[in-house]
Amino acid sequence: SAVISQKPSRDICQRGTSLTIQCQVDSQVTMMFWYRQQPGQSLTLIATANQGSEATYESGFVIDKFPISRPNLTFSTLTVSNMSPEDSSIYLCSVEGGGRVETQYFGPGTRLLVL
Amino acid sequence: EDQVTQSPEALRLQEGESSSLNCSYTVSGLRGLFWYRQDPGKGPEFLFTLYSAGEEKEKERLKATLTKKESFLHITAPKPEDSATYLCAVQSFNAGNNRKLIWGLGTSLAVNP
């Protein structure tokens, strides 16, 4: 399975500011995913990022709030814009591995606290 | 609507006390059901993929089974290091016909020595 790293691992931010989270994979992958994991809630998919095309956002998530870049097959960024305390969460990136049905492998996550 | 429900929410076992976690699902056209383990402060770690009813997978003290409506994760003679949150997910498709996983809330397992 791919080795995935995320930066930063955690951060504390002030409301109204923006934070960019980086996701780096040690091999080339077609699809990358960004999730949010809030206390007491299931993992929620924010968007799917394919290299060379615009990210596909899930219902309830918009590009102005969560812009995503996917410049190559090993890297992606998620920006959380104009943050509010409700954005406090763990943000996870994942990639698809091989297999009969595409298995997702996750990075270690970015723990964000917005004050 | 695609949905995944896990039970119990939390489970506390004594070391060596076997038990099962449940994942019931509703999805149009199951392509795969996934089990993950998540330790505090870490991302989910992949355990198993099950593709069709009747299928079973084993890894050390864990055994996953699948029926047409639910999956079980059986834990035999658990050890304290098995303490974690166990997550279940099924594969579906979003409006853009991209693959996506539908996740349950997880079962938080604590194994006491």
HADDOCK unambig.tbl for C-alpha pairs under 7 A between the chains (distance, minus, plus):
assign (segid A and resid 41 and name CA) (segid B and resid 105 and name CA) 6.06 0.50 0.50
assign (segid A and resid 42 and name CA) (segid B and resid 103 and name CA) 5.89 0.50 0.50
assign (segid A and resid 42 and name CA) (segid B and resid 104 and name CA) 5.78 0.50 0.50
assign (segid A and resid 42 and name CA) (segid B and resid 105 and name CA) 4.54 0.50 0.50
assign (segid A and resid 43 and name CA) (segid B and resid 103 and name CA) 6.07 0.50 0.50
assign (segid A and resid 92 and name CA) (segid B and resid 43 and name CA) 6.99 0.50 0.50
assign (segid A and resid 101 and name CA) (segid B and resid 31 and name CA) 6.89 0.50 0.50
assign (segid A and resid 101 and name CA) (segid B and resid 32 and name CA) 6.35 0.50 0.50
assign (segid A and resid 105 and name CA) (segid B and resid 46 and name CA) 6.64 0.50 0.50
assign (segid A and resid 106 and name CA) (segid B and resid 43 and name CA) 5.69 0.50 0.50
assign (segid A and resid 106 and name CA) (segid B and resid 44 and name CA) 6.05 0.50 0.50
assign (segid A and resid 106 and name CA) (segid B and resid 45 and name CA) 6.98 0.50 0.50
assign (segid A and resid 107 and name CA) (segid B and resid 43 and name CA) 5.65 0.50 0.50
assign (segid A and resid 108 and name CA) (segid B and resid 42 and name CA) 4.92 0.50 0.50
assign (segid A and resid 108 and name CA) (segid B and resid 43 and name CA) 4.38 0.50 0.50
assign (segid A and resid 109 and name CA) (segid B and resid 42 and name CA) 6.39 0.50 0.50
assign (segid A and resid 109 and name CA) (segid B and resid 43 and name CA) 5.64 0.50 0.50
